[in-house]
Amino acid sequence: MNVNKKNMSKVTFEELLDAGCHFGHLRRKWNPAMAQYIFMEKNGIHILDLNKTLVKLEEACAAAKQIVKSGRKILFVATKKQAKDTIAEFAKSVNMPYVTERWPGGMLTNFFTIRKAVKKMSDIDRLMTSPQFDNLAKREKLQIQRERAKLEKNLGSISDLSRLPAAVFIVDILKEHIAVAEARRLNITTFAIVDTNSNPNLIDFPVPANDDASKSIAVIVKAICEAIAEGATERKLDKEAQEEDTTDEIEETDILIDEEEVPVPVPIKEEVVDLKSVKKVKDVASDEETPAKRKRIPTKKTPAKIPGKTPAKSIAKK
């Protein structure tokens, strides 16, 4: 993927250090695939290399910016307690879908069924605003309202997601392993905060950091959302520039049409014919001499001779 790192909002080393992004898990819980991102071990706890975290975070921000600039969506997934409120707040600020409650199984691989549930929620909203809702019994009203609240809790944040997202941003890939598996199955780009107990090889754009501290999560998600906002503004500016270009082209064509000279029709001269000099067809035909007709000479028909038979006249003469 071609990414552009210019005009990117950068996070400093001190901000990551103050947020506690460098703290990993206990040594006995580590994943050997994370060895390249581990700086040292202290008191039985792995310490992450924040310089590598900065590099990976810039790559993830650049990729997210390009995805949003192309007009596609990024789905944020975080169901753990420390990340729920942070993800919901930042995802709302950039108008992106998010999942902070239970991950509905098959949300990506069985997206058509999930869309049916979202459509059901909109149908319930339409029913509640109609006069038929007032005619229902009190018990039926309560049942409908409870069903609406349940759907809103689980699927309300993805009601605007009309098609599969182009990418998924995940916090804690061990807890959200179903979301990772579905995204990999459908070849959807994955971003994730990866701790020392996770496997970064499962993610396209891993950001090695502490995924248990709310401050650490907030710093990284904020950087990603700022990149998304930049991509959205650039897309808006590009659209406006295209519209201006089209309007200018239309005006130029109108001017060219006005400047073109309209050809003036040339009058055709009609030749005057002297009727006296022209003879009528009948007169001309009468002047011409008609050729003499040939007389047809009459011929006598002789009867056909039949072999072996003599004619009757010759027999009488004998």
Phi and psi in degrees as a GROMACS rama.xvg file:
@    title "Ramachandran Plot"
@    xaxis  label "Phi"
@    yaxis  label "Psi"
@TYPE xy
-81.7299  120.962  ASN-2
-120.667  151.564  VAL-3
-116.758  121.918  ASN-4
-97.0552  8.72112  LYS-5
-80.5009  151.579  LYS-6
56.6125  33.7101  ASN-7
-95.9172  134.752  MET-8
-72.1381  115.159  SER-9
-95.0143  144.664  LYS-10
-100.029  134.479  VAL-11
-84.1316  163.15  THR-12
-62.681  -39.1576  PHE-13
-65.6328  -36.9807  GLU-14
-63.9776  -42.3608  GLU-15
-65.1881  -38.4565  LEU-16
-67.6759  -41.446  LEU-17
-67.4065  -32.4378  ASP-18
-78.1386  -10.1496  ALA-19
78.2618  31.084  GLY-20
-70.9672  -15.3201  CYS-21
-84.7072  -11.2687  HIS-22
-78.3749  129.688  PHE-23
-108.746  -161.079  GLY-24
-93.7199  179.331  HIS-25
-62.8575  155.342  LEU-26
-61.8863  -36.5471  ARG-27
-71.5125  -12.6305  ARG-28
-102.483  4.49147  LYS-29
-75.0566  159.397  TRP-30
-108.656  125.137  ASN-31
-58.4541  -23.3994  PRO-32
-66.4701  -16.4697  ALA-33
-90.7893  7.0196  MET-34
-60.4337  -33.9821  ALA-35
-68.4785  -20.2215  GLN-36
-101.794  -2.08186  TYR-37
-91.3707  130.004  ILE-38
-87.2888  -47.3911  PHE-39
-163.433  178.503  MET-40
-122.628  135.146  GLU-41
-141.446  123.471  LYS-42
55.4688  38.1337  ASN-43
78.065  7.99598  GLY-44
-119.833  135.843  ILE-45
-78.4427  140.947  HIS-46
-111.364  128.456  ILE-47
-82.7986  149.904  LEU-48
-83.2895  109.501  ASP-49
-72.5213  -21.3601  LEU-50
-64.7647  -41.7216  ASN-51
-69.8118  -32.3227  LYS-52
-62.98  -41.1747  THR-53
-62.8584  -43.0674  LEU-54
-62.8283  -47.2575  VAL-55
-66.2835  -35.1956  LYS-56
-66.9961  -39.2963  LEU-57
-64.2312  -40.479  GLU-58
-62.8173  -43.8175  GLU-59
-64.9331  -40.3964  ALA-60
-64.5192  -41.1759  CYS-61
-65.347  -41.7117  ALA-62
-66.3973  -42.0557  ALA-63
-63.3718  -38.2687  ALA-64
-62.7901  -43.1869  LYS-65
-65.9102  -36.994  GLN-66
-63.9216  -46.2434  ILE-67
-69.8616  -34.2255  VAL-68
-63.927  -29.6654  LYS-69
-80.7962  -1.62463  SER-70
91.9846  18.6334  GLY-71
-108.034  171.842  ARG-72
-107.433  154.886  LYS-73
-121.536  126.474  ILE-74
-93.7403  125.051  LEU-75
-95.0823  132.393  PHE-76
-129.474  121.047  VAL-77
-161.364  106.589  ALA-78
-104.018  -3.15028  THR-79
-78.4414  154.257  LYS-80
-61.25  -39.1255  LYS-81
-68.0524  -24.4068  GLN-82
-108.279  -10.0674  ALA-83
-55.2307  -58.6225  LYS-84
-66.3655  -38.3771  ASP-85
-63.4518  -47.1878  THR-86
-63.3602  -44.359  ILE-87
-61.6243  -41.3693  ALA-88
-66.2807  -49.373  GLU-89
-72.4503  -35.8309  PHE-90
-67.255  -37.5077  ALA-91
-64.9004  -36.6855  LYS-92
-64.9353  -25.5216  SER-93
-112.364  13.0662  VAL-94
56.9125  47.5339  ASN-95
-114.322  146.762  MET-96
-70.8212  152.83  PRO-97
-151.159  156.787  TYR-98
-127.763  114.877  VAL-99
-118.671  -6.97338  THR-100
-101.024  -159.218  GLU-101
-59.7573  135.282  ARG-102
-71.8878  116.324  TRP-103
-71.4724  119.986  PRO-104
-57.76  132.731  GLY-105
81.1489  18.7168  GLY-106
-63.6253  -33.432  MET-107
-96.7952  -47.0617  LEU-108
-73.1744  -24.318  THR-109
-123.61  51.1754  ASN-110
-64.8943  -30.8558  PHE-111
-61.6981  -40.3238  PHE-112
-68.2875  -37.6107  THR-113
-63.8666  -37.7816  ILE-114
-64.9279  -32.7666  ARG-115
-62.839  -41.1582  LYS-116
-64.9267  -38.7491  ALA-117
-65.8648  -39.183  VAL-118
-64.9358  -36.6239  LYS-119
-61.9003  -38.075  LYS-120
-63.1227  -41.4306  MET-121
-68.3773  -33.0596  SER-122
-65.7099  -38.2458  ASP-123
-65.0058  -40.003  ILE-124
-61.4088  -40.7341  ASP-125
-66.0336  -37.3717  ARG-126
-67.5978  -39.6481  LEU-127
-67.811  -25.2596  MET-128
-88.7988  -11.7555  THR-129
-83.9433  159.282  SER-130
-68.6782  -16.8384  PRO-131
-64.9673  -29.3368  GLN-132
-63.8331  -31.9055  PHE-133
-70.6654  -25.1488  ASP-134
-81.8738  -11.1763  ASN-135
-73.9976  158.464  LEU-136
-71.2245  162.052  ALA-137
-63.5905  -37.9391  LYS-138
-66.6792  -41.945  ARG-139
-64.2172  -39.4696  GLU-140
-60.6383  -43.88  LYS-141
-62.9338  -40.9561  LEU-142
-62.4287  -43.5984  GLN-143
-65.0052  -41.3344  ILE-144
-66.1966  -38.1655  GLN-145
-66.919  -40.2642  ARG-146
-64.4872  -39.388  GLU-147
-64.1187  -41.2737  ARG-148
-66.0326  -37.4013  ALA-149
-66.5222  -44.042  LYS-150
-65.3834  -37.8208  LEU-151
-65.1239  -38.0382  GLU-152
-66.433  -41.7283  LYS-153
-89.1103  -36.753  ASN-154
-122.739  3.04755  LEU-155
-63.7019  -33.1114  GLY-156
-77.0155  -13.85  SER-157
-113.992  19.2948  ILE-158
-66.0056  -26.2967  SER-159
-87.9994  -2.26035  ASP-160
-84.7666  96.4663  LEU-161
-86.2675  -15.7644  SER-162
-144.416  173.806  ARG-163
-60.8892  139.984  LEU-164
-70.3856  157.375  PRO-165
-80.5712  -22.9079  ALA-166
-153.314  162.436  ALA-167
-131.116  129.24  VAL-168
-105.91  122.618  PHE-169
-121.838  139.33  ILE-170
-108.595  121.319  VAL-171
68.601  88.3892  ASP-172
-74.1027  -15.4516  ILE-173
-72.7392  -41.709  LEU-174
-72.7935  -35.3505  LYS-175
-102.82  42.1486  GLU-176
-65.3095  -27.9661  HIS-177
-68.2984  -41.2468  ILE-178
-63.8805  -39.8029  ALA-179
-64.0974  -44.0018  VAL-180
-64.0858  -41.3865  ALA-181
-66.69  -41.4927  GLU-182
-65.1447  -41.1295  ALA-183
-66.2686  -35.2987  ARG-184
-66.2265  -34.0524  ARG-185
-97.1161  7.53342  LEU-186
58.1235  40.5238  ASN-187
-91.0801  135.953  ILE-188
-62.1604  136.397  THR-189
-120.435  134.463  THR-190
-116.291  146.734  PHE-191
-161.647  149.377  ALA-192
-86.7079  117.966  ILE-193
-111.519  123.921  VAL-194
-96.1824  179.376  ASP-195
-70.415  -13.6519  THR-196
-97.1872  10.37  ASN-197
-112.834  166.952  SER-198
-104.535  108.164  ASN-199
-72.5361  -13.3425  PRO-200
-70.118  -15.7076  ASN-201
-81.8941  -10.6871  LEU-202
-114.378  142.087  ILE-203
-73.8643  -42.6706  ASP-204
-127.428  80.4668  PHE-205
-79.4683  142.765  PRO-206
-118.781  103.11  VAL-207
-69.642  115.729  PRO-208
-165.139  173.547  ALA-209
-75.3679  118.854  ASN-210
-101.054  13.9243  ASP-211
-108.431  -24.9883  ASP-212
-88.2904  133.336  ALA-213
-65.8747  -33.5535  SER-214
-67.7332  -42.1452  LYS-215
-62.129  -43.9652  SER-216
-62.8542  -41.4013  ILE-217
-64.2392  -40.4911  ALA-218
-62.9963  -45.2521  VAL-219
-72.3054  -42.9727  ILE-220
-66.2213  -35.0453  VAL-221
-63.2074  -42.2978  LYS-222
-64.3074  -40.8018  ALA-223
-64.8104  -42.4778  ILE-224
-69.1338  -34.0632  CYS-225
-64.7692  -40.0034  GLU-226
-64.3087  -38.2829  ALA-227
-63.8245  -42.1491  ILE-228
-63.6467  -39.0086  ALA-229
-63.4473  -43.1978  GLU-230
-61.4716  -39.6777  GLY-231
-66.216  -41.1561  ALA-232
-67.2278  -39.6001  THR-233
-64.0195  -38.7845  GLU-234
-63.2546  -39.9994  ARG-235
-64.399  -43.0304  LYS-236
-64.9092  -39.9127  LEU-237
-62.7571  -39.9108  ASP-238
-62.7011  -44.7823  LYS-239
-63.1343  -40.2725  GLU-240
-63.8355  -40.5536  ALA-241
-63.7584  -40.9583  GLN-242
-63.826  -41.2064  GLU-243
-63.1424  -41.0196  GLU-244
-62.7291  -41.6172  ASP-245
-65.6322  -40.6697  THR-246
-65.1161  -39.3557  THR-247
-63.6781  -40.8862  ASP-248
-63.6267  -39.8415  GLU-249
-64.2837  -42.1167  ILE-250
-64.5319  -40.4789  GLU-251
-63.3948  -41.3187  GLU-252
-64.7554  -37.5643  THR-253
-63.732  -41.2169  ASP-254
-65.1535  -42.2348  ILE-255
-62.4629  -38.9955  LEU-256
-65.3005  -39.0185  ILE-257
-67.5435  -37.1727  ASP-258
-72.705  -25.3111  GLU-259
-64.1955  133.324  GLU-260
-78.1575  135.131  GLU-261
-83.9211  123.776  VAL-262
-65.2965  132.556  PRO-263
-85.9201  130.128  VAL-264
-68.7413  130.56  PRO-265
-85.9271  129.741  VAL-266
-71.1365  137.05  PRO-267
-89.0347  126.942  ILE-268
-78.9803  127.698  LYS-269
-92.4131  128.736  GLU-270
-76.9154  131.322  GLU-271
-85.6375  125.963  VAL-272
-106.76  131.037  VAL-273
-82.0172  115.258  ASP-274
-70.5236  -26.1923  LEU-275
-69.6559  -33.9562  LYS-276
-76.7414  -14.1247  SER-277
-95.9687  124.648  VAL-278
-85.7049  152.711  LYS-279
-70.9948  156.428  LYS-280
-63.7147  -37.1179  VAL-281
-67.6241  -39.0902  LYS-282
-66.6082  -41.1278  ASP-283
-63.8105  -39.1065  VAL-284
-67.4647  -34.2309  ALA-285
-73.6666  -31.0397  SER-286
-68.2207  -33.6065  ASP-287
-69.358  138.809  GLU-288
-77.1085  134.903  GLU-289
-87.7804  132.688  THR-290
-67.7326  150.081  PRO-291
-70.3442  142.019  ALA-292
-82.085  139.1  LYS-293
-78.4798  136.695  ARG-294
-83.5124  139.725  LYS-295
-87.5052  125.227  ARG-296
-82.3791  126.347  ILE-297
-74.3432  141.964  PRO-298
-119.987  142.448  THR-299
-85.9267  140.035  LYS-300
-90.1602  120.663  LYS-301
-97.1253  139.404  THR-302
-70.5788  146.863  PRO-303
-71.5265  134.822  ALA-304
-78.5873  132.146  LYS-305
-104.021  125.84  ILE-306
-62.947  136.373  PRO-307
92.559  -7.84402  GLY-308
-122.896  139.173  LYS-309
-100.725  145.454  THR-310
-67.7262  158.993  PRO-311
-68.1926  -31.9404  ALA-312
-67.4533  -40.6781  LYS-313
-65.3229  -34.4805  SER-314
-67.9052  -39.3781  ILE-315
-67.3993  -37.6618  ALA-316
-64.8632  -38.427  LYS-317
